[in-house]
Amino acid sequence: MRGPRSSTGEDVLEIHAHGSMAVSAAILAQLGTLKGFRPAGHGEFTQRMFANGKIDLLRTEALADLIDAETDRQRLQAWRQRDGALHGPVEAWRAALVALSANLEALIDFADEELPVELLDRIGAETRDLAAAIEAVLDDGGEGERVRSGVTVSLAGPVNAGKSTLLNRLAGRPVAIVSSQAGTTRDIVSVRIDLDGVPVAIQDTAGMRDTADLVEAEGVRRAETAAREADIVLIVIDPGADGWQEELARLGALVTGPHGVILTKKDMLDGDPADRPPGSLLVSLR
């Protein structure tokens, strides 16, 4: 395929062959004996496409997002960007900025001239319109960023509250050790799931309590750090345990960001706890 109509804008030769590893290896070995051939570096074809003006920076980033996509929703978002969903608005913003810049330079360079008195008012109005247009496109409540980068959810709570069991249920497989012995989880166990197209990293953390065990104390410290840094914290509490309301209040004071409350072991209760927090979820985990 002759450039500049090829994908990279250069002369390109494609070899179509059977896809077995042996055939591919034989072709590459044969090409390796010829002068001027070498394996392409990581992303080199994309780099050449960008350097030769076949794609712009927005489409280059979209291609990287498409390669890294874990969920179908990420794939669709990346493909929309690759297809120019943001390219059109950005080009319009650029044109508006160039026009505003020209008018401002005219005001500065010809301050002593008799320029139209309404020019400054028009610049101000066009600047406000441009800012509003940019805000309308970019202000999606962070949805695009969450789809692209994912969300971290930390399970926090006292020992034996059911955090590891909840993680296993959400993951659909036994990724965390479950035991009736308190303090089984000592380090952060993380699993990624696809939640309606959004990649979610769910962290099971050590039960938060005062302990003289140095290893468990380090696990508690890491659990507190994870609770502070997570996008969302789910406080997991056993409403059948003594003093669970005080424990919930203590953990609620520790968590400063978005959080929810899950009351576990519903099957071991006689009814709905009288002091159940509004909006909390009462579940039975087996």
C-alpha positions in Angstrom: 0.0 0.0 0.0 1.6 3.2 -1.2 1.8 6.2 1.1 0.3 8.5 2.0 -2.9 6.6 1.8 -1.8 3.8 4.1 -2.5 3.6 7.8 0.9 5.2 8.8 1.2 7.5 5.7 4.2 5.5 4.5 4.6 2.7 2.0 3.3 -0.4 3.7 3.5 -4.1 2.8 1.2 -6.6 4.5 1.8 -10.3 4.5 -1.3 -12.5 5.0 -0.5 -16.0 6.1 -1.8 -18.8 8.4 -1.8 -17.7 12.0 0.0 -20.5 13.6 3.0 -19.6 15.8 5.3 -21.8 13.6 4.3 -20.1 10.4 4.6 -16.6 11.9 8.0 -17.5 13.4 9.3 -18.8 10.1 8.2 -15.6 8.2 9.8 -13.4 10.9 13.0 -15.5 10.8 13.2 -15.1 7.0 12.6 -11.4 7.2 15.3 -11.2 9.8 17.9 -12.4 7.3 17.2 -9.5 5.0 18.9 -6.2 5.2 16.9 -3.3 6.7 14.3 -5.3 8.6 13.8 -5.1 12.3 11.0 -5.7 14.8 8.8 -2.7 15.4 9.0 -1.1 18.9 6.1 -0.9 21.2 3.6 1.5 19.8 5.8 2.4 16.8 3.1 2.1 14.2 0.9 4.4 16.2 3.8 6.8 16.7 4.3 6.9 12.9 0.6 7.5 12.3 0.7 10.5 14.7 4.0 11.8 13.3 2.6 11.7 9.7 -0.6 13.4 10.6 -2.9 10.3 10.1 -4.3 10.7 13.7 -4.2 13.6 16.2 -3.3 13.4 19.9 -6.9 12.8 21.0 -7.2 9.8 18.7 -3.8 8.5 19.8 -4.9 8.6 23.4 -8.2 6.9 22.4 -6.3 4.1 20.7 -4.3 3.5 23.9 -7.6 3.4 25.9 -9.0 1.0 23.4 -6.0 -1.3 23.7 -6.2 -1.2 27.5 -10.0 -1.6 27.7 -11.2 -4.2 30.2 -15.0 -3.8 29.8 -17.3 -3.3 26.9 -18.3 0.1 28.2 -14.6 1.2 28.2 -14.3 -0.2 24.7 -17.3 1.8 23.4 -16.1 5.0 25.1 -12.6 4.6 23.6 -14.0 3.9 20.2 -16.2 7.1 20.4 -13.1 9.1 21.2 -11.2 7.3 18.4 -14.1 8.2 16.1 -13.8 11.9 16.9 -16.4 12.5 19.6 -14.2 15.0 21.3 -12.3 16.1 18.2 -15.1 18.2 16.8 -15.7 20.3 20.0 -12.0 20.8 20.6 -11.5 22.1 17.1 -14.4 24.5 17.6 -12.9 25.7 20.9 -9.5 26.2 19.2 -11.0 28.3 16.4 -12.9 30.4 19.0 -9.7 30.9 21.1 -7.7 32.0 18.0 -10.4 34.5 17.1 -10.5 35.8 20.7 -6.7 36.1 20.7 -6.7 38.1 17.5 -9.3 40.6 19.0 -7.3 40.9 22.2 -4.1 41.6 20.3 -5.9 44.2 18.3 -7.0 46.0 21.5 -3.4 45.9 22.9 -1.6 46.8 19.7 -4.0 49.6 18.6 -5.0 51.0 22.0 -4.6 54.5 20.7 -6.8 53.8 17.6 -10.5 54.3 17.4 -11.6 50.7 17.7 -15.3 49.8 18.0 -16.4 50.5 21.5 -18.5 47.3 21.6 -15.4 45.1 20.8 -14.5 44.6 24.5 -18.0 43.7 25.4 -18.1 41.2 22.5 -14.8 39.6 23.6 -16.2 39.2 27.1 -19.5 37.7 25.9 -17.6 35.3 23.5 -15.3 34.3 26.3 -18.2 33.4 28.6 -19.9 31.5 25.8 -16.7 29.5 25.1 -16.2 28.7 28.8 -19.8 27.5 29.0 -19.4 25.3 25.9 -16.3 23.7 27.4 -17.9 23.1 30.7 -21.0 21.6 29.1 -18.9 19.0 27.3 -16.5 18.2 30.1 -18.9 18.3 33.1 -20.3 14.8 33.0 -20.1 14.3 36.8 -16.9 12.3 36.4 -18.6 9.5 34.6 -16.2 9.4 31.7 -13.2 9.3 34.1 -14.8 6.5 36.2 -15.4 4.4 33.1 -11.8 5.1 31.8 -9.9 4.7 35.1 -12.2 2.5 37.2 -13.4 2.8 40.7 -11.8 1.5 44.0 -14.2 0.2 46.6 -12.7 -0.6 50.1 -14.5 -3.0 52.5 -13.8 -1.7 56.0 -15.1 -3.0 59.3 -14.2 -4.9 62.5 -13.0 -8.4 62.6 -15.4 -11.2 61.7 -17.9 -8.8 60.2 -18.1 -10.8 56.9 -15.9 -8.6 54.7 -14.0 -11.6 53.1 -17.3 -13.5 52.6 -18.8 -10.4 50.9 -15.7 -10.1 48.6 -16.0 -13.8 47.6 -19.7 -13.3 46.8 -19.0 -10.2 44.7 -16.1 -11.9 42.9 -18.0 -15.1 42.3 -15.0 -17.2 43.5 -13.1 -17.8 46.7 -10.4 -15.1 46.5 -10.1 -14.4 50.2 -9.7 -16.9 53.1 -12.8 -17.1 55.3 -12.5 -18.3 58.9 -14.3 -18.0 62.2 -10.9 -17.0 63.7 -10.6 -13.3 64.2 -7.9 -11.5 62.3 -7.6 -14.0 59.4 -7.2 -11.2 56.9 -4.0 -9.3 57.5 -3.2 -7.7 54.2 -5.3 -6.1 51.4 -6.9 -8.6 49.0 -8.1 -7.0 45.8 -10.2 -8.3 43.0 -11.4 -6.5 39.9 -15.0 -7.0 38.6 -17.0 -5.5 35.8 -19.9 -3.6 37.3 -22.2 -2.4 34.5 -19.2 -1.7 32.3 -17.2 0.1 35.0 -14.1 -1.7 36.2 -14.3 -1.9 40.0 -11.4 -2.9 42.2 -12.9 -4.3 45.5 -10.5 -4.4 48.5 -10.9 -6.7 51.4 -9.0 -5.3 54.4 -7.9 -6.4 57.8 -10.5 -6.0 60.6 -10.0 -2.7 62.4 -9.2 -3.2 66.1 -6.4 -2.5 68.6 -4.0 -5.4 68.6 -0.5 -6.2 70.0 0.3 -8.4 67.1 2.8 -6.4 64.9 1.7 -8.1 61.7 -2.0 -7.6 62.3 -1.3 -4.0 63.4 0.4 -3.3 60.1 -2.7 -4.8 58.3 -4.9 -2.5 60.3 -2.8 0.5 59.3 -3.1 -0.5 55.7 -6.8 -0.9 56.0 -7.1 2.6 57.4 -5.0 4.0 54.5 -7.2 2.1 52.0 -10.3 3.5 53.5 -9.0 7.0 53.2 -7.8 6.6 49.6 -10.7 4.6 48.1 -13.3 6.2 45.9 -16.0 4.5 47.9 -16.0 2.7 51.3 -18.4 0.1 52.3 -18.5 -0.2 56.1 -19.3 -3.8 56.9 -20.8 -4.4 60.4 -22.3 -7.4 62.2 -25.4 -6.0 64.0 -25.4 -9.1 66.2 -22.1 -8.2 67.8 -21.9 -6.2 71.1 -21.3 -2.5 70.7 -21.8 -2.5 66.9 -23.4 0.9 67.0 -20.3 2.4 68.7 -18.1 0.6 66.2 -20.1 2.0 63.3 -19.8 5.5 64.7 -16.0 5.1 65.1 -15.6 3.9 61.5 -17.9 6.5 60.2 -15.7 9.2 61.7 -12.7 7.6 60.1 -14.2 7.6 56.6 -14.4 11.1 55.1 -15.4 10.3 51.5 -18.4 8.6 50.0 -19.5 5.5 51.9 -22.3 3.1 52.6 -23.1 0.7 55.4 -23.8 -3.1 55.0 -25.2 -5.0 58.0 -24.3 -8.7 57.6 -25.5 -12.0 59.0 -29.2 -11.2 58.6 -30.0 -14.9 59.0 -28.7 -14.9 62.6 -31.0 -12.0 63.6 -34.5 -12.3 65.0 -35.6 -9.2 63.0 -34.5 -5.9 61.6 -32.1 -4.1 64.0 -33.9 -1.2 65.8 -30.8 1.0 65.4 -30.3 0.2 61.7 -28.8 3.3 60.0 -31.0 4.9 57.2 -30.0 3.7 53.8 -27.9 0.8 55.1 -28.2 -2.7 53.5 -29.1 -5.7 55.6 -27.8 -8.9 53.9 -27.2 -12.6 54.6 -23.9 -14.0 53.4 -23.2 -17.7 53.4 
